[in-house]
Amino acid sequence: MSRTLETTVAVTAMSLRNVWQRRSATLVSLTGICGVVLVVVAVLAMAEGFRSTLEMAVSEDAAIVIRGGSSSEMASVLSQEEVNLVTNAAGIDRDADGPLTSAEFFATVDVAKRSTNTWANVPIRGIEKQGAKIRPHFKLVSGRMFETGHSEIVVGVGASQAFAGLNLGATLVSGANRWQVVGIFSDHGSVAESEIWTDVRVLQGAYSRGSSFQTARVKLSSPNAFAAFRDALTSDPRLNVTVKTERAYFADQSRSLTGVIRGAGVMIAILMGAGALFGALNTMYSAVAVRAREIATLRALGFGAIPIVVSVLTEATLIGLVGGLVGGGIAYVAFNGYQASTLNMDTFSQVTFAFSVTPVLLTAGIGYALLLGLIGGLMPAVRAVRQPIVDGLRSV
């Protein structure tokens, strides 16, 4: 056993020392695998960033109430009477100003993107006085909060950076409405940073929606109070509502787009991986051809198949590893934290988010690169040990 191990190490070391002689073919294979990992990790980082934005900064003690059967707040309608019933439900936390609830109205306004100067639907949300308190990560980074009853808005940092005319002191014009930007806020990277906020009564008037709302957001006395709160509302014959925790609601919101992006990432991985695999096969077949006489000589001297197969597979795997590390490194430097915006298919509004190249994605990318290298070296390795020794000794 020790003899086999020693010969395997010796043959493998000899193979790796000769890689430089095959540098052109090796570089082509390495570049192909690097490109696959770079593109796949970048695409999946987009999906991960979008998911993280929707699910980030959620509160375990917060709940969202929408019309029963509605998939998102855009399709939901709640009357003032229904909101009153929600506000008076047991289990809601309170402070000096009353129950920590906020009946909210959601709409969109057309704003030009800074990068492309094309128009996009930017979400504008009307909230009640307690609305900011329900979001514990809310923080004004400049300016002040809007005043109740005034056409004033505060803008999330993501929206302010991505869209034109949303900087502090600017005026947003939408139809006959003019909104003064009086503050910029952050919310720990959550989807709220893609939004514009204003007084819900003012927004209802601007869109001629009377006293109707779309969601009621509440802060519960504790996470354990959710089940009783939900059951009380869903069993009330005066209400037809769906009650979800904030985490569950945003997880549902992110599922559609992240599923599409991840599906595209898998297809890209398969298609580009096939190309990289052919490159790896070509490289390793070339390596075997160049080493034909060397391999035949080793076999004539009594070396078994294991050292030769291991040497070929090791070289191929190392090419995959280096390609994966380089591709993953480039993806991390180029895309981690890269700011972008896309359409939330559930609300048909823009969401700003940052690409997120996580350790899990990097590990998966490198693992895929190793697999490509290993598969690319398997058939050439088998060919190397099956080739007749006489033919190998005669090769030039």
Helices and strands as residue ranges (DSSP letters): H 2-17, G 19-22, H 23-55, E 62-67, G 73-75, H 80-87, E 94-95, E 98-99, E 101-112, E 119-127, H 131-134, E 139-143, E 152-156, H 157-162, E 171-174, E 177-186, G 191-194, E 196-199, H 200-206, E 215-219, G 223-225, H 226-234, E 241-245, H 246-290, H 292-300, H 305-335, E 339-344, E 349-354, H 359-386, H 389-394
